[in-house]
Amino acid sequence: MKLLLALSLLLSTSTSFRLVPPSPRPATSLNIIGGAIRKMREEDAKKKMPMALPEEAEREAPGLRVGEQAWKWPPVYPYDRELFRRPDEEETPPNPLAMATGEVPVDDQEERAADSVVKSKNFWAAEEPETVIKPDCVVNLEKHLKFYLEDGIDVLELGAGSNSYTSSLKFNTHVGIAASSKYMNSNPSLTEKLTLDLNDCTEDVGVNAFPENMYNKFDVVLISNTVDFLTEPKEVFKSAYRTLKPGGKMIVAFTDKNMYKDSFENQMTKMWRTMTDDQHMWVVGSFFEFSAGKGWSGLKGFDISPPKPTNFVQEKLSNTGGMYVVQATKNEVTEMESGKEEEGFESMLWLTPTLESRDKMLITPRLARMYTRLPGARDTILKNVNLLPAVYASLVKMDSFAFPFNLQAQLAANLISESGFEGSEKQLNALEEGLGLQTPGETWTMIGTETAVLNPEEKVDLLTFIVPRFGEVSDDKMSDFAAGIRPTKEVLMEKGLAEANACLVGTELLARDFLGSEDVEKEDFGRWITEMSREEAEGILAARKSFKSKSEEELNRFVTEREERLKKEQEEREQMMKQVEKAREERTMFFNDETGKMEFIDGKDDE
């Protein structure tokens, strides 16, 4: 009886378990991780959305990530020197107290810096290993290069190793440059090899000892697995730019930062170790921008990484990695001709050192306007353009609030249009004294004191005329000029001119008719200004202000017309892209290269 009762209870309990729905299983750590992985992948997918129009992608190799119109740059080179240091160059400097007490030699830092250079050179010596990218990445890189390269061209490869990833192509010449010849010697693609340290550079100039006989010689410059080790990338890009023929292409390929981190981390720059792969693409793009600016066109970024496994475990164990390419084309030089003056000056300034992109943008319309308005000064302007770096070496020291960038550009343009300006040491010192960058001597102290009432634009005009006279006139005559400002102002004020106007007219007359003439002595000038009537003085002032007003209007019109032209070109490009997209959808139109227009496929318009 007891057995039957127990059996009945057991059966009833078992039945109840089968009939009651099972309660939800508590979330395991595996489920939590899986959701987090999916979320991370979704976020990564959003980040990797291409910033390029579909029309651009159709004309390019697979993987276009950043289109030509998507790049945005700051007005000046944005990177601190520290970002290009290697780990062994980032050591904490010795404690100043320890140096003072003699515990650490004062020259310890210099010794460590020199030791770092030796380590760098030794690293690339014959006994060191070579950077190796993963097989899937090699396949994609070879496909990418084959898309843009062809047989029979001239190629320069910077940072060349044992593999150029171009084995399916046969070039006319293929020159390799690297710090060591060991791996180049085993590269069957290279027709010529040159050992050169790409990190041995001069700022704003390029790679030291770079052969000038290579300039304007190559159709393509390749840089693979090298940009992450460059401590002076902007200078390397400048030298590479010079080697390209107009219309030539530069292709820079690099892997994700972890592909050979274990073996080469000590040679990677801080920028490469600390930034993300997405950031690296924009960084490489900026090296193009800040090396030659508008000298490059068609700047594009590609993500040619092999697809990652969908399974998280497989992804961790996979033999794939990230592979990226940034490339651009060297522009044709615009010849100086009517209607293209600004583009002509832009071409001249592509590689000009010292000038930032901001400065080039500000000075080119001013140079073009002066070249157009002053036919007699054209030869002088073209000859003196190469003096701009020397002028800007002083201007960059100025406080931009006290002396705005647009006024700096105007002064620079004015100076190089002056036939007497040669960029001599005496003239450049005078410029810095006039700007207050050097302790002014007696002459400049007097000039600064007596012209304090002039506005910044008027002071720019005064500097324009005075600075080129240094070295041209005697020091005594320059002193007489400075001493004559006060009495000239006083005479003009007696004729009814306000102090600021008297200073404006007086300094201009002194500069033009006293400093600018060998035959006029100070007594002659004094008698002439004294006998001048009030009407004459007011007429000179009115003419001066009218000229200035017309000049400003002309420059503003010039800049406005340029902006309108660029806006119109952008609108036309956008409209054309819309037409192409519409034609693709409707399959009724095509772009006729011969007519430059969108046309219907059957050749007839809609009726």
Sequence and secondary structure as in RCSB ss.txt:
>XXXX:A:sequence
MKLLLALSLLLSTSTSFRLVPPSPRPATSLNIIGGAIRKMREEDAKKKMPMALPEEAEREAPGLRVGEQAWKWPP
VYPYDRELFRRPDEEETPPNPLAMATGEVPVDDQEERAADSVVKSKNFWAAEEPETVIKPDCVVNLEKHLKFYLE
DGIDVLELGAGSNSYTSSLKFNTHVGIAASSKYMNSNPSLTEKLTLDLNDCTEDVGVNAFPENMYNKFDVVLISN
TVDFLTEPKEVFKSAYRTLKPGGKMIVAFTDKNMYKDSFENQMTKMWRTMTDDQHMWVVGSFFEFSAGKGWSGLK
GFDISPPKPTNFVQEKLSNTGGMYVVQATKNEVTEMESGKEEEGFESMLWLTPTLESRDKMLITPRLARMYTRLP
GARDTILKNVNLLPAVYASLVKMDSFAFPFNLQAQLAANLISESGFEGSEKQLNALEEGLGLQTPGETWTMIGTE
TAVLNPEEKVDLLTFIVPRFGEVSDDKMSDFAAGIRPTKEVLMEKGLAEANACLVGTELLARDFLGSEDVEKEDF
GRWITEMSREEAEGILAARKSFKSKSEEELNRFVTEREERLKKEQEEREQMMKQVEKAREERTMFFNDETGKMEF
IDGKDDE
>XXXX:A:secstr
 HHHHHHHHHHHHHHHHHHS        HHHHHHHHHHHHHHHHHHHT  BS HHHHHHS TTEEE TTT    S
S    GGGG  GGG      HHHHHHTSS TTHHHHHHHHHHHHHHHHTSTTS      HHHHHHHHHHHHHH  
TT EEEEET  S  S TT   SEEEEEES STTGGG TT SEEEE  TT EETTTEETT  GGGTT EEEEEEES
 GGG SSHHHHHHHHHHHEEEEEEEEEEEE TTTTHHHHGGGS HHHHHS HHHHHHHHHHHHHHHHGGGEEEEE
EEE      SSHHHHHH S   EEEEEEEE       TT HHHHHHHHHTT SS  HHHHHHHHHHHHHHHHH G
GGHHHHHHHGGGHHHHHHHHTTS TTTS HHHHHHHHHHHHT TT    HHHHHHHHHHTTSS   HHHHHHHHH
TTTS HHHHHHHHHHHGGGBTTB HHHHHHHHHHHHHHHHHHHHTT  HHHHHHHHHHHIIIIIIT SS  HHHH
HHHHHH  HHHHHHHHHHHHHHHHHHHHHHHHHHHHHHHHHHHHHHHHHHHHHHHHHHHHHS EEEETTTTEEEE
TTS    
